[in-house]
Amino acid sequence: MSPSDATPGLLDRVPVVPVVVVDDLAQAVPVARALVAGGLPVIELTLRTPVALDAIRAIADEVPEILVGAGTVLTPGQAKEARDAGAQFLVSPGATPALLAGMAETGLPFLPGTATVSEVLAVLEAGWTEMKFFPAEASGGAAFLASVASPVPAARFCPTGGITATSAAAYLALPNVGCVGGSWLTPKDALVAGDWARVEQLAAAAAALG
């Protein structure tokens, strides 16, 4: 797979990519099904908990209608583990040359993380035009992305980090933003309580932003 084909349509599937932290493996399949029911057939499971890879495996096996990805990919080894667990895309908070190469080696589409203009240019130089902007709010927010749209028109972003249901629209209105990543769709208390109807409602509201 050439760099130019690395992320076909990843930014254009849904307006909001749910960024989900699963602490209990039993939450994985129900939360994925709730997101699909709400109209968001994409999930980014962060590799921040001991059950994350098993959760990816369970969703890939039992909820084939959702595109399941691995987030918080920090090393080439994690990228390979995520692919082997069934992840269909990868997302990293940053992008070193080794991590870029490691994610590319999996053959999966991926969004490398950027937070500065120099990092954006480095990812473009490596051959990728679609990337994550993280941590979005702490790194300048929608104003930053609006400022780089004209001088760096080739870069397209999925901003993630501190974005809310209220602020998402400002990002989505920008010409260089394809989608946003959001954790507000799957609040921890809803997952603990098994309140899948609430997750479905939040997903439906987010899907309507598109």
C-alpha positions as CSV (number, residue, x, y, z in Angstrom):
1,M,0.0,0.0,0.0
2,S,1.4,3.3,-1.0
3,P,1.3,6.3,1.3
4,S,-1.2,8.0,-0.9
5,D,-3.6,5.2,-0.3
6,A,-3.0,4.9,3.4
7,T,-6.2,6.4,4.7
8,P,-8.9,6.0,2.1
9,G,-12.1,7.7,3.3
10,L,-11.2,7.4,7.0
11,L,-12.1,11.0,7.7
12,D,-15.3,10.8,5.6
13,R,-17.3,7.9,7.2
14,V,-18.9,9.7,10.1
15,P,-18.9,13.2,11.5
16,V,-17.9,12.0,15.0
17,V,-15.6,9.1,15.7
18,P,-16.4,7.7,19.1
19,V,-13.3,7.4,21.2
20,V,-13.9,4.8,23.8
21,V,-12.1,3.6,26.9
22,V,-13.3,0.1,27.9
23,D,-12.3,-1.0,31.4
24,D,-14.6,-4.1,31.4
25,L,-14.5,-6.5,28.5
26,A,-18.3,-7.1,29.0
27,Q,-18.9,-3.5,27.9
28,A,-17.2,-3.9,24.5
29,V,-19.8,-5.5,22.3
30,P,-22.9,-3.7,23.8
31,V,-21.3,-0.3,23.4
32,A,-20.4,-1.1,19.8
33,R,-23.9,-2.2,19.1
34,A,-25.3,0.9,20.7
35,L,-23.1,3.1,18.5
36,V,-24.3,1.3,15.4
37,A,-27.9,1.7,16.4
38,G,-27.3,5.4,16.9
39,G,-26.0,5.7,13.3
40,L,-22.2,5.8,14.0
41,P,-20.7,2.5,12.6
42,V,-17.1,3.4,13.7
43,I,-15.4,3.0,17.0
44,E,-11.9,3.9,18.2
45,L,-10.9,1.8,21.2
46,T,-8.0,3.2,23.1
47,L,-5.2,1.0,24.1
48,R,-5.2,2.4,27.6
49,T,-6.6,-0.6,29.5
50,P,-5.5,-4.2,30.0
51,V,-8.7,-5.4,28.1
52,A,-8.4,-3.2,25.1
53,L,-7.0,-5.7,22.7
54,D,-9.5,-8.3,23.8
55,A,-12.3,-5.7,23.4
56,I,-11.1,-5.0,19.8
57,R,-11.1,-8.8,19.1
58,A,-14.6,-9.2,20.6
59,I,-16.1,-6.3,18.6
60,A,-14.4,-7.5,15.3
61,D,-15.9,-11.0,15.9
62,E,-19.3,-10.1,17.1
63,V,-20.2,-6.7,15.5
64,P,-19.0,-6.9,11.9
65,E,-21.1,-4.0,10.9
66,I,-18.9,-1.5,12.8
67,L,-15.4,-0.3,11.7
68,V,-13.3,-1.0,14.8
69,G,-10.0,0.8,15.3
70,A,-7.3,1.1,17.9
71,G,-6.3,4.4,19.4
72,T,-3.5,5.6,21.6
73,V,-1.1,3.5,19.5
74,L,2.4,4.5,20.8
75,T,4.8,1.9,19.3
76,P,5.2,-0.2,16.2
77,G,4.6,-3.3,18.4
78,Q,1.3,-2.0,19.5
79,A,0.3,-1.3,15.9
80,K,1.0,-4.9,15.0
81,E,-0.8,-6.2,18.1
82,A,-3.9,-4.1,17.3
83,R,-3.9,-5.4,13.7
84,D,-3.6,-9.0,14.9
85,A,-6.5,-8.5,17.3
86,G,-8.7,-7.4,14.4
87,A,-8.4,-3.6,14.3
88,Q,-9.3,-2.1,10.9
89,F,-7.6,1.2,11.4
90,L,-5.0,2.8,13.8
91,V,-4.8,6.2,15.5
92,S,-1.7,7.6,17.3
93,P,-1.4,10.7,19.5
94,G,1.9,11.6,17.8
95,A,4.0,10.5,14.9
96,T,7.7,9.7,15.1
97,P,9.4,8.3,11.9
98,A,9.5,4.8,13.6
99,L,5.9,4.9,14.5
100,L,4.8,6.1,11.1
101,A,6.8,3.2,9.5
102,G,5.4,0.7,12.0
103,M,1.8,1.7,11.4
104,A,2.3,1.7,7.6
105,E,3.8,-1.8,7.8
106,T,0.5,-3.1,9.2
107,G,-1.2,-2.4,5.9
108,L,-4.1,-0.7,7.8
109,P,-5.3,2.9,7.3
110,F,-4.2,5.1,10.1
111,L,-4.3,8.7,11.4
112,P,-0.9,9.9,12.8
113,G,-1.1,12.5,15.5
114,T,0.1,16.1,15.0
115,A,-0.1,19.2,17.2
116,T,2.2,21.7,15.4
117,V,2.7,23.0,11.9
118,S,6.1,21.3,11.8
119,E,4.6,18.0,12.8
120,V,1.9,18.4,10.1
121,L,4.6,19.1,7.5
122,A,6.6,16.1,8.6
123,V,3.6,13.8,8.2
124,L,3.0,15.4,4.7
125,E,6.6,14.8,3.8
126,A,6.2,11.2,4.8
127,G,3.4,10.8,2.3
128,W,0.2,11.1,4.4
129,T,-2.4,13.8,4.1
130,E,-5.0,12.7,6.7
131,M,-4.0,13.0,10.3
132,K,-5.2,13.4,13.9
133,F,-4.9,16.8,15.6
134,F,-4.3,16.2,19.3
135,P,-4.8,17.4,21.9
136,A,-7.1,19.6,19.9
137,E,-8.4,22.1,22.5
138,A,-5.1,22.4,24.3
139,S,-3.2,22.9,21.1
140,G,-5.2,25.8,19.7
141,G,-8.5,24.3,18.8
142,A,-10.6,25.3,15.8
143,A,-8.7,28.6,15.5
144,F,-5.4,26.8,15.0
145,L,-6.9,24.5,12.2
146,A,-8.5,27.5,10.6
147,S,-5.2,29.3,10.5
148,V,-3.3,26.4,8.8
149,A,-6.0,25.6,6.2
150,S,-4.7,28.2,3.8
151,P,-0.9,27.8,4.1
152,V,-1.1,24.0,4.4
153,P,-4.1,23.1,2.2
154,A,-3.0,19.4,1.6
155,A,-3.5,18.4,5.3
156,R,-6.9,17.1,6.5
157,F,-7.6,16.5,10.2
158,C,-9.6,14.5,12.7
159,P,-9.2,16.8,15.8
160,T,-9.5,15.0,19.1
161,G,-9.1,16.0,22.7
162,G,-11.4,18.2,24.8
163,I,-14.0,18.4,22.0
164,T,-17.7,18.4,23.2
165,A,-21.1,18.1,21.6
166,T,-21.3,21.9,21.7
167,S,-17.9,22.6,20.2
168,A,-17.9,19.9,17.5
169,A,-19.8,21.9,15.0
170,A,-17.2,24.7,14.9
171,Y,-14.5,22.1,13.9
172,L,-16.7,20.3,11.4
173,A,-17.4,23.7,9.6
174,L,-13.7,24.0,8.7
175,P,-12.6,23.0,5.2
176,N,-9.7,20.9,6.5
177,V,-11.6,18.9,9.0
178,G,-13.3,15.7,7.9
179,C,-14.5,14.5,11.3
180,V,-13.8,14.9,15.0
181,G,-13.0,12.4,17.7
182,G,-15.2,12.5,20.8
183,S,-15.4,10.7,24.1
184,W,-18.6,12.4,25.2
185,L,-20.7,9.7,23.4
186,T,-19.7,7.0,25.7
187,P,-19.5,8.4,29.3
188,K,-17.9,6.2,31.8
189,D,-21.0,6.2,34.1
190,A,-23.2,5.0,31.2
191,L,-20.8,2.2,30.4
192,V,-20.6,1.1,34.0
193,A,-24.4,1.2,34.3
194,G,-25.0,-0.6,31.0
195,D,-27.1,2.4,29.9
196,W,-26.8,1.5,26.2
197,A,-29.9,3.5,25.3
198,R,-28.1,6.7,26.5
199,V,-25.1,5.8,24.3
200,E,-27.4,5.3,21.4
201,Q,-29.1,8.7,21.9
202,L,-25.7,10.4,22.2
203,A,-24.5,8.7,19.0
204,A,-27.7,9.7,17.1
205,A,-27.2,13.3,18.1
206,A,-23.6,13.2,17.0
207,A,-24.5,11.5,13.7
208,A,-26.9,14.3,13.0
209,L,-23.9,16.8,12.9
210,G,-22.9,15.4,9.6
